Amino acid sequence: MVAVAILAAGRGTRMKSQLPKVLHPLAGRSLIRRILDSSDCVSPVRRFAIVGYRGDLVKASLADLSNVEFVEQTEQLGTGHAIQQLLPYLTDFQGDLIVLNGDVPLLRPETIQNLLQTHKSNQNAATILTAHLPNPKGYGRVFCDGQNLLQQIVEDRDCTGAQRQNRRINAGIYCFNWEKLAQVLPGLKSENDQQEYYLTDAVNYLNPVMALDVEDYEEILGINDRKQLATAYEILQRRVKEAWMTAGVTLISPETITIDDTVQIEPDAIIEPQTHLRGKTLIRSGCRIGPGSLIENSEIGENVTAMYSVIADSVVQSGTRIGPYAHLRGHVEVGSGCRIGNFVELKNSQLGDCTNVAHLSYLGDAQLGEKVNIGAGTITANYDGVKKHKTKIGDRTKTGSNSVLVAPITLGEDVTVAAGSVLTEDVGNDALAIARSRQVVKPGWRLKSPEE
């Protein structure tokens, strides 16, 4: 059995924020949620988040996760003190405890799996994750023998000058035999410069303890300020974009593109410069997205183009052309073979196959059939000042330019709306609807000048 504990009690004063450090977002997910997601790979039977500063916010942010237990660390007296708080919760637990840091969000699931496997296969009392850093300042140094068995861990602030020359550092990520750890936790002492209880001191009382070097030291980089948060984002973006290009996705000018690691892209998609893909987005094969587009929490079908446009919380079916300068939001569903053109906004609307809204229109809370053509400047007036109302438009209906459809209203199939009409009543099938003042022309009339 495996349990996971995430250290998430600190404030993170260098972030200069009222938000707990572990709640700062990184590419669409908070730091602590990233760690929790990564820990899924070992199928823990119990997961603990050890919280302190603004713990209520941390709990609220993870309220959708039913398998996370929250443990209060009312005083932040070090990592050892944090794990001591688990003693009442794991009195009968027989298994291994993995300790992760809530501010180390780049740790790969494979690394956590390797840590656990190394721990079990060597029957270690403890296994610690280590790395060789180019600049190890600020990190505890790890000293081992030739078999990677631990000899000593010394915190950076407690190191001698000679010890600081060692670049092998403690990543602060551990796997413990819980029963053995529980025996030494109560005896930890705070005899150090910070008067804190170090979890590394517990390691010194266990045997055998093995160090496991991570291949990519960037995985264990912690976040203490906004600069390090930006660095972590750059690392994550490099990983993500390299993976997609290897998988057959074309990124044109990848340094200008950002892609959340929750996004899925099929081979032969092309992502143009200055395009940003966010959240739970799926881009299918043959799409050309961008330049200058933002897609968030949306599904884009095969062979769709979206140029200089924003699409959020929507579904676009295959072969549809979006933009330039279109905005789809609030649960829009667009069928296949459609055209959503210049300066068109769609909100909470459904469009059937081969329907065109080519330019300068707003459709809100509308349901359109197939092969509908919306003329330039058509607007659904969906809000009466109190409630939103629905507009329904049947197959093959056409609206003329500058038409206003005052909802609630239904237009049947094969309806033609004359340009400039303001419709307030339903229209049946096979009809021409004209709702405008008759044009009046007065020959020989002109506005007189003041001199006349």
Buried (B, 14 or more C-beta within 10 A) or exposed (E): EBBBBBBBBBBBEEBEBEBBBBBBEBBBBBBBBBBBBBBEBBEBEBBBBBBBBBBEBBEEBBEEEEEBEBBEBEEBBBBBBBBBBBEEBBEEBEBBBBBBBBBBBBBBEEBBEBBBBBBBEBEBBBBBBBBEBEEBEEBBBBEBEEEBBBEEBBBBEBBEEEEEEBBBBBBBBBBBBBBBBBEBBEEBEBEBEEEBBBBBBBBBBBEEBBBBBBEEBBBBBBBBBEEBBEBBBEBBBEBBBEEBEEEEBBBBEBEBBBBBBBBEBBEBBBBBBBBBBBBBBBBBBBBBBBBBBBBBBBBBBBBBBBBBBBBBBBBBBBBBBBBBBBBBBEBBBBBBBBBBBBBBBBBBBBBBBBBBBBBBBBBBBBBBBBBBBBBBBBBBBBEEEEEEBBBBBBBBBBBBBBBBBBBBBBBBBBBBBBBBBBBEEEBEEEBEBEBBEEEEEEEEEEEEEEEE
